[in-house]
Amino acid sequence: MAGSALVVGASGIVGNNLARHLHRKGWQVYGLARRPPANIDGVQPVAADLLDPASVREALQGLRPTDVFLSTWLRQNTEAENIRVNSAMVRNLLDALSPAGSVRHVALVTGLKHYLGPFENYGKGKLPATPFREDQPRLDIENFYYAQEDEVFAAAERDGFSWSIHRPHTIIGYAVGNAMNMGVTLAVYAAVCRETGRPFLFPGSAMQWNGLTDMTDARLLARHLEWAATTPAARNQAFNVVNGDVFRWSWMWQRLADWFELKPAPFPGEGIPLERQLADAGPIWSDIARKYRLAEPNLGMLASAWHTDADLGRPIEVVTDMGKSRKLGFLDYQATDDSFFDLFARLRDERIIP
């Protein structure tokens, strides 16, 4: 039965898609962010700074959500700061909601850095074997995902709500101005290559080019979040969330090139990171936006090269097990190449890319 949902991080790639999905499914939806989107049909924007407890209490006054979906974070310069800031955001929100006593379920979206380690130690040291499974123990290292989980667990024990943790791989979906958005970043990169004649060169490692990987469609993640919130057997569980297919970038890169009518450059054995390839592309993108009358002339609002480089540059194979969700009844599947194609088509329709 649909309830009243508070989507925290409604301006991001997860929250944007989730808010739209829940509204279509009949939920009452509140979308919280520092600058919440006002253009999502049926979603009531809620503006709050999660680092300011007074701001959160004021913004939530009178709201009685039954379900809370946490899909936001703020990147800091060190993992210690990531832990301090991002755990405080979760704590301030759940503390502000506690007096009303309306919350029955809290879902937290983290990711595969649960298994791979934080940015400071990403993919280094002793890592669990792939495919990653939810029962693998935490790494013996500081990680803000663990700190966020612990805030949810503590509040659940205090207030009596159920919880679920959702660990997607790299997310493909529509959002503009998002800090971790490979799909939009690659679309912009392809558009620059097509316009300038630059080679469409895979920017990652040989391991990612040749090894198996998987990804997560934001629309499938939205369905998974609702499923866990409304399925008794899924309560108080952590779940991996991926599309269900696996691929090698040596195959996917050709698929992406074909969509943009590009001929991919031969892979030289080690890619050139996008941060280097796009270092001079700001003015180029401004010219492209002017020429094709695009909606966003600022390359920095669209491309997150640093994060795409981190994902595509990993020196290890990353595959994620979805068996736990399948056993409990979540059987949705999404072909990852179609995820990219659907996103590219929407970006073109919205005049984000030419």
FENSULVEN-V919527 format. One record per run of one state. SS is the DSSP state (H for helix, E for strand, C for the rest). FROM is the first residue (numbers start at 1). TO is the last residue. If there is no record, write none. Layout:
# FENSULVEN-V919527
SS,FROM,TO
SS,FROM,TO
This chain:
# FENSULVEN-V919527
C,1,3
E,4,8
C,9,12
H,13,24
C,25,27
E,28,33
C,34,42
E,43,47
C,48,52
H,53,60
C,61,66
E,67,70
C,71,78
H,79,98
C,99,104
E,105,109
C,110,112
H,113,116
C,117,118
H,119,121
C,122,131
E,132,132
C,133,143
H,144,159
C,160,161
E,162,168
C,169,170
E,171,172
C,173,181
H,182,196
C,197,199
E,200,200
C,201,205
H,206,210
C,211,211
E,212,213
C,214,215
E,216,217
H,218,230
C,231,231
H,232,234
C,235,236
E,237,241
C,242,246
E,247,248
H,249,259
C,260,263
E,264,264
C,265,273
H,274,277
C,278,280
H,281,292
C,293,298
H,299,301
C,302,304
H,305,312
C,313,319
E,320,320
C,321,322
H,323,328
C,329,335
H,336,349
C,350,354
